[in-house]
Amino acid sequence: MEYTEETHIEKFSFLNLVNRRPRLLNILLLLSSIYLLSTLTAVTQRLIEGPMTNIQLEEKLSTIYGSSSTIIDQGANKEFIKSKELIVKNSIYVNNEIFYLSNITLLGTIIVGLIAVFLMFFTIKMGLLIYIIYSILPIATMYLTTPSDLILNIPLIILAISGLILITLYTKALRKVEVKQLQKR
């Protein structure tokens, strides 16, 4: 009697991994990675440069006031003017009071996002849960670090809606991966 053992090993390669993921998931991962890495670069550069000096801050504010004066002359409504004033107050507060806290929490948020994208790259479900946390972190840190009278609600609503859309798309794409894995069994 002769016994032989057959071993089937699926070749693990980058191309094989990409082919197992749906195209939607690949596109979402690519876009999220580009966004996260560009934001990481900007935050790192801001942390290296430090807060703006009073002269730099005044120059930035003068450009904001200059552009808004043109729009006001064209008949902008009062809500627009109030939002511009709130942006200016928020910029001054962040630069003078919580510059390092704001940028370090943003850096931490980006790292959480990169971990989530990395896990979803390998189609690990935990990546989606971490991505949900990543989507909530900017809103939570904004309310924890900034006084409520300096927070503009519309950007936070846009951030929440875009986060929900991405979470929905990621969920749909990861569900396709799960269905494919169940069909193989």
Secondary structure, 3 states (H helix, E strand, C coil): CCCCCCCCCCCCCHHHHHHHCCHHHHHHHHHHHHHHHHHHHHHHHHHHHCCCCHHHHHHHHHHHHHHHHHHHHCCCCHHHHHHHHHHHHHHHHHHHCCHHHHHHHHHHHHHHHHHHHHHHHCCCCHHHHHHHHHHHHHHHHHHHHCCHHHCCHHHHHHHHHHHHHHHHHHHHHHHHHHHHHHHHC
